[in-house]
Structure formats: structure tokens, C-alpha cells
Amino acid sequence: MSNSIVSRISGSVVVATDVEDAEMYHVVRIGELGLLGEIIRLEGNKATIQVYEDTTGIRPGEKVINTKRALSMQLGPGLLKSIYDGIQRPLDILREKSGDFIGRGVTIPALDQHIKWEFIPKKNKNDEVQEGEIIGEVQETPLINHKIMVPFGVNGKISEISEGKYTVNENVAEIKTTNGKSVVGLSSWWMVRTPRPVFRKLPPESPLLTGQRVLDTFFPVAKGGTAAIPGPFGSGKTVTQQQLAKWADSSVIVYIGCGERGNEMTEILTTFPELEDPKSKRPLMERTILVANTSNMPVAAREASIYTGITMGEYYRDMGYDVALMADSTSRWAEALREISGRLEEMPGEEGYPAYLGRRLAEFYERGGKAVVISPEKRVGSLTLVGAVSPPGGDFSEPVSQNTLRVTRVFWGLDANLASRRHFPSINWLTSYSLYADDMDEWYKHNISPLWTTLRKEALGILQRESELQEIVQLIGYDALPEPEKGILDTARSIREDYLQQSAYDEVDTYTSIKKQFLMLSTILEFGRLEADAIKKGVTSTKISSIGTRKDLSMIKWTKEDGVEQQVEEIKINMKNQFKELVMEVSH
């Protein structure tokens, strides 16, 4: 042990010699402060270590102690409502212990070691159980029942199990196996870089409803799907991801602030605890975990924060919950990989990123999915991954964006021009796409309307036609267009302004149910069809723009959910009557 010493330091990377029983990804403690690090390369008797804390003051000759365990995290009751840093240290407890800035070498358990949780057994003594089977529950929050599962690789008969109050480190059951006895505690440890195994991945069947009209209607992501939100600075990536975290139709939310600016994470940390879950009317934090790693925190910990978050997401997926994970942003994570790769003097790939960037991104997104988890009852859970990408200058051809698009099936392309026109969410409907839309046709037909897919395609077609006509308008002017083309532009403007534009800060408009979305879109398109028919009969677009229901269309999105059905019905009746009067005027 005394021979395990630091020989060289380069930023967050330390080289040590003769680390005892060294293996890849073992966690080590460095120096008198016990700085946390992870072995990422072995060459002979030399171990290269990435350190998750500031290495200032570390000098050659300091001791390196190997914990002989891979980077792992404690999973159990108490994860929800918590705010962690990149290596699962609770930030609120860290602040009490070391002040506003994280002290170096501070070790704090991820879960409160003193709270006693009420364990309710779901199995009895002498019951045969298998790996992944639920043997009991803990009411972690009023929204989430925490399932206590048999560890992987354990099969046998329960020899001891009892109801009562336990801490996360106490055992609640004992299982007699062929190899002896195995204990089950309220918490377990899992390596963050190793995906939790599943029995079988399932195809996408149902959408993750977000309440954001442009996403749910035009570019839906499936539960268990993968989505990317690339966009330049100021285009609304963070606000869009925050909206998803607030409103997504998931049981559990994991939000990872990976290398973002401190003010953005501060907004999340201050607003999320005050938000109300729209379904249960309980605090949203009761089903949320926040992982905060700002740009001034150690770079290596930024790289670990992605794995910390996704491991927690997999844990709740294994319980049978639908989990949504937001990573903001994977570009900062890739920059951490680039910096560490540079310290290791590896051969760089495109734009200095490591050559294995694409593989690392693929490995991350592959951990999502809707799956039958390992359990006798074949529980089904889902883990949806949404990653923001911050390409420099909004250049989507850069390596992180391109590698992300290769492995994700939904592309929500943010547009700086839309953002500058104050059109939010500024998702470009001409460049974005979803490869899940056709797979979920049956769900929409059975749960919303058989007309849903037709309406969606009709609206996208009108927006595409508008884009083509805008080029002509720039050449000859709007007034020179034929009346039918003016009608198309009119309908497209209504889709853009009355439907796609949505205010994240308005109490009503911030969230739109899928039922209300269908009513809104069908009404706008019906107006467009009536307008086209009236133009054919001689009514001018100028005349049509003055009718009252045109203004009524723009008011639907401000109407509360319980009153929208009646309002739409009245608008449709008035619309038909007003168009009938216009046609009669022309015919006379």
C-alpha cells in the first residue's frame, strides 16, 4: 500500500504507480484529503486516474488508496426529492457541511442513513422467490411506492421477512439459496457504468405525452424512446427540457444539468420544489430527482453525472415505472470527454473529440427503452431519454449533433430565427422529424381519433406548402398571389400562431392535453377547408379575414380544459353559418 503513490498530475488526470490490485474503473482515494478518483487506464504498474474533484495542491509522492470497488451508487428509498452532484453527493447536505462551495474530499452518504422507512412485505416466509421479484414496498413519497426487489442472481426460499421500520442499511429479508443465504436490504449498490439487465426490449407503442403541442402532434416521442434537442444559444433548449420535466406523462423524472451555467441550474433548483404535479396536485419534486453539475464543477464529475442519472432512471424502470430522463446538455458531457482524452494524450478525432465519442453516445442512448424487466411476473417499465445538444453557432454538422442523430429517433431542431421572432417552442417544423409517429398510429386511432394521423399529415402539408409559397411572395409580393394560395398562407399562419406557438409561462397555455390538441387542430383545419371552398365560390381572402370566428380560433388555446369542448362546438357552428352568409353575398 505504501508504494501506491502519485507520480504525475495533469489537470483532473493523475498517474499513480503500483496501485494495489488495480483494475479498470476501480475507485481510489488520493492524498490526505482523500479525493475521489476512478482508474481509466492501466499500463504495467501505472494507473491513470480521472479525479472527480479539484486536484490543486496534489503533488507527486502522495498516497493512493484503492477501494477495490467500481464507481457505484446506493439505490433505495430517499432518492426522490433529492438534489445530487455528479457523483451522487446530496447538495443540500454538502452545503451544510462545507458551505456554498463544495469542499474537497467531503464524503457524504447519498441516502439519509437515519430515516426509518415503513416496510410492507408482499411475500411471506417460506415463499419461493426469483431475481427481480418484488418482496415488499416502502411509501417513498405520496406519489411513488418504492418496490424492494430480490437482487439479480438470487433465487431461493424466504427464510426471514418482517414488517417494520428500517433504515436504508438494514436488512428486511433473508433468502435461502442453493449457495447459502442471501440478505435483502432496503437499499442496494449498483455500478453506474454497467447497464441494468432486462429480459426483453419492446417496440414503441404509446407516446410520451408532454402537453407541448408541437411535440405531441407533429413529432411525438414514444415511451422508452430517444430524442435529441439540438439548438444554438438562446433558442430555448433548457426551457423546452424543463417543460418536459414538468409535464411529461411519466411516473418518475430524472433531470441532469450536465455542465450548464450556474444561473440555469439555480432556476431549476429554486422553481422545481415549488411546482405542482398537474395530475396529483402534489409537489412535483415528490417524483423527481435532480442531478446538478454546473460548468464550474470539476470536468470529470460532469462526465460521471450522465451515468449517475441514468442508473437511477434504470432503477425505477425496473420497478415497473415509466421514467423520463432529461440530459442538459450532452455537448458539455462530450466536452468533458474531449478534455480527459486530451489529458490522456489520445489520438483525437474530428474537432478534437475522442475517436470513441460516437460509441459512448450510443451506449448512453441504448440504455433507454421500454422493456420487460427481469422478474417472474415480467413487469414492464420504460426509460425515455431526451438529450439537449448545444452545437457551437447552431451548426448541426458538428460531431456531437451528428453522432446523436445517428442513435436517436426523434429530432426536435430548434431554430434561432424562430426564437428571435419570439415564436416558442422554437422547434422548426420543416427540419424536425419523429420516426415513432407511424409506429404509434394504432394508439392514436384507439385513444384519440381515427382522424388523428390524417389531420397531422394535412397540417404538415400546409406548412410545407407555405414554405414554398413564401419564396414566391418574396419575388412578386403577397397581393400578386392567386386567392387559393392566399387561403393556404392564411391557414398556415393560423396553425403557426394559434396552435404551434405556446407560452411556457401562461397558467393555461403551458400545458395542453392531447384531447384539447385534437379539438384545436381539427377546428383550425376545418376553417381552412371552409375558406378554400368559399374562395372557389368567389369569396376573397380579405373578406374572410374579417369574420368573427377567425379571432375565436386564436382564443381556444387560452381556454381551460374543462370548457374547451363546448367552445369548439360553438365556434364550428358559427364558422359554418358565417361562411354560408359570405357565399350567399357573393352569389347575389
N, C-alpha and C positions, 0 to 999 in steps of 0.2 A: 504493500500500500504506500510505503514511504517513497517508492520510486515513481509513483504516478504524479508527474509534475507538468506544469505549463512550460512549453519550450518557445512558443511564438504566439503573438496576438496580432490579428488584423481586423479591426472593427469589431463586428459581432461574432467573428470566427476565431476560435482558439485552437492551437495544435498542442496536444499533450503526448508525452511518451509513457509507455508501459502502464497504461490504464488497466487495472486488474480485471481479468475475464471480460475484456471488452467485446461487445457485439454491436452490430448496426442498430441504431435507434435506441440504444440504452441511454437512460437519463443519468446525468452526472451533476455533482456539486463542485463548484470551483472556488478556491480561495477561502479566506477566513469568513467572508460574508455568505459563502455557500450559494453562489449564483447558479441559477438553474440552466443547464445546457443539455444538448442531445447530440449523440455521436452520429455524424452523417457520412463519414468516410473512414476506412481503416486501411493503412498501408504499413505492413510489417508491424513494428511495435508503436507506430504513431497513430493516434486517433484525432481526427479533425472534428471539432465540436462547434455547433452553432449555439450561441448563448442567447437566451430569451430576455436578458437584462443588459443594462449599460455596463460595458467592460472597463470603463475608466478606472484606473488605479490597479488593475490586474497586471502583474508583472511575471516574467519568467521565474520559474522556481516554486510558484505557489502550488499547493496540493490540489489534486483532482480525485474526488471520491466517486466511485461508480455505485449507483443504487441497484444495478443489475436488473432494472425493470424498464420496459419501453415506456414512452410518454403515454400516460394513461389518465383517465378521469373517473371520478366517483359519480356513479349514476344512481339516483334514488330520490325519495320524496324531498322536496325543498328546491328542486331545480327551477320550477316555475316561480315567477315573480322575482327571479334573481337577475342581477346585472354583473356579468363577469368580464375580466380582461381576456386577452388572447390565450392564456394558459389556465383558464378556469379558476382564477382567484376572484372572490367576490369583492367588487369595487367599494361597496359601502363599508365593509369591514376593513378593507385596506386603508380607506380614508381615516377611519377612527384610529388605526394603528400607526400610520405613517404620515398623515396629513394629506394636503391636496395633491402632492406628487408622490408617486409610488416609490417607497423605499426599496433599495436593492437587497436581494436575499431574503425578503419577507416571505415567510411560508404560512399560508392560512388555508385551512380545510375548505373545500368547495361547498360542502354542505354543513349546516349547523349541527354540531356534534352533541348538543344538549337537548334539543327539542324532542319530546316523546310523541310519536305518531301512533294513532289508534289503528291496530292491525286487525282486520276482519278476515278470518280464514274462509276459504271457499272449498277446501278439501278437509278430509278427516284423517285421523290416524289409521294406518294400515291401507290407505288408498294407494293404488299404483299410479305413478306419475311419470311423465316423459319430459325431455328437454323442451323448454319454451312454454310449458303448460302453466296456466295461472293458478296459483295455490292460495292467493289472498289479495286483499285490496286495502289501500290506505286512501282516505279522502284528502288528497293533497291540497286542493282548493275547492271551493264550492262548484267549480266548473269541470274539474278533472278528477276522476278516480284513478289513482296510481296503482297499476297492476304489479303484483310481486310474482315474478316468473321463475321457474326452475332454470338454473344456469345451463348453458349449452354443454352437451356431453354428459349430462347427469340423467340417469334413468333408474327407477327403483321404487321402493315402497316407503311411504312416510312413516317414520318411527316416532317422531315427536312433532307436534304443531299445537299452538295455543293462542287464543285471542288475548289481546292486552296492549299495553303501551310500550313502545320500544324506541330506542334511538337508532340512527342510521347504521351504527356499527354493531348493533346487537342482532343475534340470530333469532329467527321466528319459527324455523322448522328444521328438522333433521331427516335426511333421506338415506335409507339403507340401500346401497348399491352392491353390485357383484364384486366391486373392488374395496368395499368397506363402507364408510359413512361419509356423507357429504352434507354440509350445512347450507342453509339458505338464509341470507340476511335481508334486511330492508334495503340495503344498497349493494352494488357490485362495482367492480372495476373493469374498464374496457380500454383497450389500446386505441388511440384516436386515428392512427394511420391504417388500421385494419378494418375493412367494411364488415358490418354485422351480417352474418349469412342469412339468406332467405331460402324458402323451399322452391318458390317459382315466381318469376315476374309475370304480370298480367298485362294484356293490351289496354290502351286507353279507352274508356267507355263513357265517362261522365266528366263534365267541365268543372274546373275550379272557378266558381263564380266569385267575382271580385267587386261587383257593384259599379265598375267603371265601364261605361257604355262602349267605348271604342274597343276595349279588350274583350268583353263578354260577347259582343255582337259580331265583330269582324275578325278578331284574332285571338280566339279562346285558347287557353292552355288547359290540358287535361289534368285531373288529379293524378299525381305521380309523374307529371310531365316536366319538361325542362324548357326554360325561356331565358332569353337574353334581352337586356335593355341597354343598347349602346347609344351614346349621345354625347355631344360636346358639353363643355362647361355652361351651366345656366339653362340647360334645356329641360330640366325637370326630372332627372333620374331619381334623385333622393325623394322628392315629393311623391312620385309615382310608386316607388317601393314602400314608402310609408303608408300610402293609401292601400296598397295590397296587404300590408301587415295589419292595418286596422280592420279591413272589410272582407278579406278573403274567407271563403267558406271552408275553413279548416278548424279542427279542434285545438291544435297547438300551433303557435307561431314561434319561429326562431329567427331573430333579426341579428345579422352580423354586420357591424360597422367596421369594415376592414380598411384601415389606413385613411379613413376620411378625415376631413378637417374637424377640429375640436368643436366649432360652433354648431356644425350639423349634428354631431353626436349629442351635444348638450341639449339641442332642441328635442331630440328623441327621448333622452333620459328624463327630461322635465315634462314633456307632454304625454308620453305613454302611460305613466302611472295615474294620470288624471282622466284618461279616456274610458269611455263606457262601451262594453261589448254590445253591439246592436241587437243580438238575439236574446241574451240572458239579462241585459241591463245591469250586469255586474262589471267591476273594473276589468278592463282589457288585460291588465298585467296578470290576472289570475290564470291566463292560458298562454302567457308569453315569456320567452327567455331572451334577454339581450346580451350580446357579446360585443363589447366596445373595445376597439383598438384604434386609437387615433393616430394621425400621421406623425406625432412627436413621440410615440411609444417605440420601443425597440423593434427594428425591422424584422428580426427573426420571429418575434412573438406574433407579428402580423401574418407571417406565413403559417403559423400554427393555429391562428384563430379560425380559419376556414374549417380545419379538421375538428377543432373543438366543437364548433356549431353543428356540423353535420353528424357527428357522433351522437349528440343529444337528440337531434332530429330522428335518427335511426332508432334510438331507444324508445321514443314514444310511438314511432311507427310499429315497432314490434308488439306494443300493447294493443294494436288494432286501431289506432287513431289516424286521422288524416292530418298530416303535418305539412306546413308550408315554410320554406326557408328562404330568406332574402339575404343575399350577399352583396354588400355595397362598399367597395366595388372590387371585382376580380382583377381589374387593372392594377390596383395598388398591391394586391397579392402577387401578381406577376412581377411587379417591380421589386418586391422583396426577394423573389426567386432570382431575379437578374442580379441584384446586389450580392446575394450569397454566392451565386455562381461565379461572379467576378472575384470575390474574395478567395474562392477555391481555385482560381486561375483555370477554369474550364474553358474549352473552346466555345466561343459564343456563336449563337445562331443569328437569325435575322434581327436587326436593330438592337443587338447586344443581349437579347433574351436567350436563356439557355436552350440548347437544341431539343431538350425534353419538355418544353413548355406545352406543346400540344398533348403529349401523353398525360401530363399532370392535370390539365384541364379536363381531359376525357375521363380520367379516373375519378375526379370530383363529381362530374355530372352523372356518371354511371352509378353512383351511389344513391341516386334518386330512383323513383319508380313506384308503381302500385304493385304490391307483392303479396303472395301467400306466405306468411312468416312461418318459421319452424315452430310447430305446435301440433298436438294431436287433433285439435278442432279446426286446424287450417284457418286461423284468423287471417283477415285481410286488412292491411294498412297501406297508407300511401305517404310518400315523401316527395313534395313538389319543390323543385329548385328554380329560383329566379335570380339570375346574376346580372348586376349592372356592370357595364363596361364603360370606361372613360377614355376613349381614343383621343390622343392629342390633336387639337384642331378639328375634331369631328371627322377624322379620316378613318373610315371603316375598313380601309385596306391594310391597316397595321396588324401585326401578328396576333395580338390578344383577341381583337374582334374576329379575325378570320378563323382562328382556331376554335373560338367559342361557337361561331356559326356552324362549324362542321359537326358539332356534337349536340347542339340544341335544336329543337324542332319548332320553336316559336321565336320570331324576330320582331321585337317592338322597337322600330327605328325612330329615335327622337330627332326632331328637326329644329335646328336653330332658327330658321326663318319663321316657322310657326310660333316658336316661343317669343320671338321679337314682336310678332303681331298679337301677343297675349292670347294665343289660342292654346289652351291647356285641357287635357294632357296633349302635349305637342308630338303625338305619335303620327308619323307620316303614313297615311292610308294607302299611298301608292307604292311604297317600298317595303312596308311591313308584310309579314305573312304568318300563317299558322298551318302546320302540317297535320294538326289534330282535327281541324274543322270537319273534314269529310268523315273521319272515324267516329265522330260523335253525332252524326245526323240522326241516328235512331233515338238517341237520348232526347234531342230537341223535339223530334216528332211526337214522342210519347209524353214528354213533360211540359212542353211549351205550346207548340202548334205544328201541324203538318206543313204550314206555310213558311216556317222559320227560315229554312235554307233558301227558299225562293226569294224571300224578302232580302236576305243578306246579299245574295248574288245580284239582285236588282239594284240595291243601293250602291254596292261597289262598282257596278257597271256605270251608273250615273256619275259617280265621282271620277271614274276613268275618262268618261266622255267629256266631263267638264275640263279636265286637264288638257285634252286635245283642243277643245274649243278656245281655251284661254290663249293659246298660241295664235289662233286666228284673230281673236279680239285685239291682241297687241298689234296686229298688222292693219286691220281695217276698222277697228272700233266696235263697240257694243251695238251702237244704233244701226250699223250696216248688216247685222246678223238677221237671218230669217226668223220669223216668230217661233217656229218649233224649237230652234236652238236656244232662243231666249228662255223658253219654258224649261229646257233642260238645265240651264245655268241657274234659274230660279229655284228649281227643286234641289239642285246640288248645294246651293247656298243654305237652304233650309236644313239639309242633312248636316252640313258643317256646323252651322251656328246654333241650331235648335236641338241637335242631337249629339254630335261629337264633342262640342265644347262643354266642359263640365268643371264646376268650381269645387275644389277640394276644401274650401273654407266656408261654403254655404251649408247650413244645417240640413237642408232638404236635398240639394243637388249633389252633395258629396257622395251619396250612395243611391243607386237606382236598382231595384230588384229586376230580375230577368223578366218577370211578368210585365212590369211597367215599361221595360225596354221594348218588348214586343208591341205593346199598345202605342207607344210613341212612334216607333219606326213605321208601323203599318198605317198610322194616320198621316204621317208626312208623305209616304209613298202614294197613298190614296189621293191626297191633294194633288200630287204631281201627275197622276193619271187623269184626274178630272181636268186639270189645267191643260194637258196635252190634247184631250178630247175637245175642250172648249176652243182651243186655238184652231183646231181643224175646222170648226164650225164658224170661224171668223172673229172670235173674241181676241183682242190684243192683250199682250202680256202686261202692258201698262194698266189696262182696265182691271186685270186680275189682281195685280199687286195692291189695289186699293180696297179689296174686300176684307171684311172684318175677321174672317177665320184665319187669314194669313198671320195676324198678330196673335190670335188664340193659340196657334201652333207653338209659338215661341214661349208660351206661358206654361205648357204642360210640365216641363222639367222642374218648375218651381212648385208644383202641386204635390202635396203629401200623398204617400202611397194609398191610404185608405179612401181618398177622394178622386183618384185619377181615372178610375174606370167610368164613373158617371160623367166626368168632364169630357173624356174622349168620346163617349156616346153622343153627348150634346154637340160637340164640335163637328162630328161626322154628319149629323142631321143638318146642322146649319150650313155646312160646307156644300152639301148636295143641293140644298134649296138656293143658296146664293149663286152657284154655278148655273143652275136651271134658269134663274132670273136673267143672268148675263147672256145666256144663249138666246133666250126669248127676246131680249132687247135687240140683239143683232139681227135676228130673223125678221123682226118687224121693221 
